Amino acid sequence: MNDEVMITETETFRPRFKNLSQEFDHLLEHLVELLHQQRITQVKGTSLADYYAGPTMDRVEEAYFDRELYAEIEDYYTYTFEIAFSPPDDGMVKAMDRLIDEGQGHRVIRIWRNYLAHMKKPFWHRIDSRKRGFKMYPNWLESEAVQRASYEGLIEPIPRYKADLLAMMDDARATFVRAGASDSALSRLAAERAEIEAEERQRVRGKPDPRAMDDEVFWEVVGSPDENGTAQQIDDMTDRLARFKPTAIKAFDVHLQNLNARAYRSDVWALAYLLNDGSSDDDFADFRCWLILQGKDVFEDALRAPDNFDVALASSGTGGCLSLLDVPLLAYEMRSGKPMRRKKMPPLQLQGPDLDEEAFETHLPRVAEALQA
């Protein structure tokens, strides 16, 4: 596979295939060097970024898709900084559509949720300011007239912000449906839309749980498998987690990601493959979430001795659990009213011996025999 993308007919750029945001910085440095060497020319009336970097970055993103670097693409469109109030741009929409087409709908749901959290923040700020009403600050250098004009300028766009935000939430819902979102996720999105429509935010009531998020509290929040299915368990978990402080919710997220990484092992993948009669990379991600939802004892036992796994636990299937990874994001927004900046974790590295699919039954003979009984 060619590692270079074309800038012009004669010049190329070699991506590092680690981080799309950093690729842009590296590309600009490369373009400046090419300009100094007179290997490209500055087009009058345009910048290097507009004329060269934009089209080249489109090709870089295409190369990321070709290599199925979906996590890196999700990270690129999951903003951790303030962004202008507007619908997703065409490039982001195109990328989300392709992610869905390539079976990555769960990533698109997370991208949209993060985006909506950023969009709701300035809307609720204006609503809260309107509720408080105008207040004169004598210590400010501006006159009352200037301060009042600033306040009115903050309040006046509320109807437009509301209309635009509702339209974005409708677009998000349509995308959620295409991405295969659960009924629970769609219901929660509908409830959030109703809050915007009513201009009344339903925040978590009462004082937050003061406990630190240690291992015991983490598993308490996860709870036990619900007789109504994993979607209900995940929904209830979100409500439980939202009762904690934002710092504890962030700690829950780190703990969750660490467990996910611990289970990224070849023998656990073999277990997922046998239980589900096949398991792609995405199926295995789903399985690891399902395994966490079974509780601490089942999770730890599965990692300790995968071949002793009780296959009856998976009789109802192990799919539809990827939304577990969204729980901290939702809970954080419910508690703080702000999007959560997820801690950057090391890329997942598959642990354990390299096993061929044909060797899975040999590696886990007890599980294979139990499934054939």
N, C-alpha and C positions, 0 to 999 in steps of 0.2 A: 504494500500500500504506500503510495507516494506521500511523503510527509510535508511537501511544499505546496503552497497555494500561489496562484498567479496574482501579481500586482499589475504588471503590464505584459506585453507579449515577450519581453526579454528579462524582466525582473520578477523574482519570487520572494516569498516570506515563508520561513519555517516555524510553524507553531510549536509550542512546548507541550501542548495537550495536558495542561494541569489546571489552568484557571482562565476562563474566558475574559474576565475583567483585566487581568494582567497581560493577556495577549494584546489587548488594545494599546497598552502602554509600550510594550515591546515593539509593536508594529510602528508606532509613532517614532520611536527612537531609530528604528531601521529606515524609515522614510527620510528622516532628517539626514542620516548618514548617506543615503542614496542621492539626496539633493546636493549635499556637499561634494560628492564625487561626480556630480553632473550626469548621473545615470538616469535620473528622472528630472523633469522640468516643472517649475512652479507655474500653474495655469493662472493667468491674470484674472482677478476677481473671485478666486476661490482659495480655500485653505487646503493644506495637505490632508487634513482630516476629512473634509467634505469630498475632495476629488479622488483621493486614493484610499484613505483608511476605511471609509464607510463600505464601499463595494468589496474591499478585500476582507473586512470583518464578516461580511455575509458569507463569503467563501470559507472563512475559518470556521464559522458556526456550522456550515454544511459538513465540514471535515469532522467536527465533533460528533455530529449525528451519524456520519458514516462509521465512526468508531464506537458508536453506542455509548458515548460518555454522557449518559443521561443525568447522573448526579451533578456533574459539572455544569450542565445546561440549566438544571433546576437552580443551582446555586447562583448562577449569573442573573437569573430573573427574579430571585428572591432578595428584594432590596433591604439593606440594613441601614439606609440613610434616608433623610427626608426627600420626598419627591413631589413634583408639582401636581396639583389637583387636576387630573385629566384622566380619560379612559386609557387603557393600555394602548401603546402605539402599534402600528401595523406589524412591525418586526416581532414584537412580543406575542401578538395574536397568532401570527404565522407559526412561531416556534411552538406555542401551546397546541395548535391544531396538529402539528406534526408529532408532538409527543403523544397525543391521544391516538393518532393513527398507528403509532409504533408501540401501543400497549402500555403507555406510561401515564395513564389518566390520573393515577394517584398523585403524581408529581404536579400535574396541572392544577388539581384541587388545592394543593398546598400553596402553589404560586399565587393563585387567585385569592386565597384567604389572606395571605400576607399583603397583597396589593390592596384589598378592601380595607384591611386594618389601617393602612397608611392613608387611604382616602377618607375614612370615617373620622380620623383624628382632627383635621381642621374643621369638619362639620360640627362635631360635638363641642369643640372649643368655641365656636360662634354661638351655638345654642346656650352653652353655659354662661357666656358673656352677656347674652341677652337676658337671661334669667336674673343675673346679678344687677343688671341695669347700669346706667352711666354713673361713674364715680369720679369726682374731681380729685386729682393728686396735687396738692399745693407744692410739694417739694420738686415736682417736675419743672423743667425750664419752660415748657410750652404753656401757653395761655389756656384758659378754660375753653375758648372757642376752638382752638387747635385740638385739644384733647377730645372735645365732643365730636369734632369732625372725624377724628381717627376712630372713635367708637362707632359712629354711624357707618363709616366705611367698612368696619368689621361686620356689622349686622346686616347691612343692605343686601349682600350677595346670598343670604341664607336660602331664599327660594330657588335660586339658580343652582346652588350647591346641592340642595335637596333633590331637585329634578335630575341633575346629572348623576348623583349618587344612586338614586333609585334605578336609573337606566343601566348603570354599571352592575348593580346587583341582579337585574333581570338578565343581562348578558352573562353574568357569572353563573346564574342558575342554569341557563341553557347549556353552558359549557360543562357544569357539574353533571348534568344528565348525560351528555355525550361521553363524559369521562367515567361513567359508571358509579357515581356517588351513591351512597346508601340512603335509604329513606330518612334515617336519623340526621345525616348531614344536610339533606334538603330541607328537613323540618327546621333545623337550627338556622339555616340561611333565611328561611321564610320568617322566622321570629325576629331576626336581625333587621330584615326589611321592614317589618311592621313597626319596629322601634323608630326607624328613620321616618317612616310615614307619619307616625304619631309625634315625632320630635321629642320622644321621651325614652331615655336609655334605662334599661332594666339592669342595674349593676348588682353585684353580689351584696346581700344585706349582712349586717352584723360585723363584728370585729373578726379579723382573720385568725385562723388557727396559728398559735405562736410557735408550734413545734418546728424544729429543724427537720429537713428531709433526709433522714438516715434510711438505712436499708429496711428497717422494720416499718417505718411510716410509709415508705414507697410501696411495699407490698400490701399494706393496709388500703392505700388509695386504689391500687389495681383491683383489689377485691377478688371475688370468685366468679367462675363462669355462670352466666345468667341463663335461666331456663328459657328466656325469650330470645336468646341469641347473643352473639358477640357485639352487634350494633348497639343493643340496649346496655350491655356492660360498659362499652366505651362511652356512651352518652352519660351514664351514671358516674363513671370515673371522672369525666370532665367537670361535672358539677362538684364532686368531692374535692378535686384538685383546686378548683377556683376558690375554695374557702381558705386557702393558704396564702401567705405573703408572696409577693412577686419573686423574692429571692429564693424561696422554697420551691416555687414552681420551676424556676430555672434549674435548680438542683435536681428536681425530678427529671427534667429533660436530659440532663447530663447522665444521670443514672440509667435512664431508659436507653440512651444511645450506647452506653457502655455494655449493657446486657445484650443489645442487638449485635454488637461487635464480638462479644464472647461466644455467641452462638453461631458465628460465621465460620463454621468448621466443616471439613469435608465429610466427616462421619454423620454430623447432624443433617447435612444436605442429603446424604444417602438415606437417612431416616425419612426425610420429607419426600424424597423420590419414591420410596417403597409405599409409604402411606397413601400417596396421592396418585400412584401409577404414573409417575413422571413429575418433574419439577424444574422449570426454567429458573433463571436468576430472579425474575420477578416473583415467581411462585415461592421461591425459597425465602425471599424477603417477607412475603405474606405469612409463611409458615413460622418464621421467627417471632413475628408479632403475635400470632396465635399461641405460640408456646409460652410467651410471657403472660398472656391473658389467662393461662391455666393456673397461675399462681406459683409461688416460690418453690414448693416441694416438687411439683411436676417439672418445672423448668430446670432446677438444679439436678434432679434425678436424670433427666434426659441428657444433660451435659456430662454427668458423671458416668453413665452407662447407657448409651443410646440403644444397645441391643436388648435391654431389659424394659424398653418402653411398652406401656400398656396400649396396644393398638385400638382397644375399644374406645379410648378417649377421642380418637379421630374419626369415629364412625359417622359423625354428622358433617364431616368436612373440616378443612382448616383454612378456607379462603375468606376473603372479605374483611381482613383484619388490619390492613395497612393504615387505616385511619387512626390506629393507635398512636402513630407517630405525630399526628396533628393535635392530640389531646393537650400537651403543654402550651401550644400556640393559642388554642382557643381559651384555655383556662386563664392564661396570662392576660389576654385581652379582656376577658370577663372581669377579672380582678382589678386591673389597672387602667383599662380603657386605651391601652397603647399596644402597638405590635411588639412582639418579643424578638430581641436579637439573639438568635440561637448561637451558642458557643460552637466555634469551628472545631470539629473533631478530625483526627487523622483518617485518611481514606481506609475503607475496609480492606483487610488482607485475609484471604482464605487461609485458615490454619489447618494443620494436619496433613497426612499423606495424600498424594495425588491419586484419586480413585477413579477408575473408569466406571461408567454406568453398569457394564456387564459384571463388575465385581461387587456391586452393592449388596446383593443377596448373600454372597460369600462373606462379606464383611459384617453383615448383621443377620446371621442365620436364624436367630430366635424370632426376630421381627418378621422375616420372610416366611418362616413356618407358620407363625400365628395368622398371617394374612391369608395363607392358603387353606387354613383349617375351615 
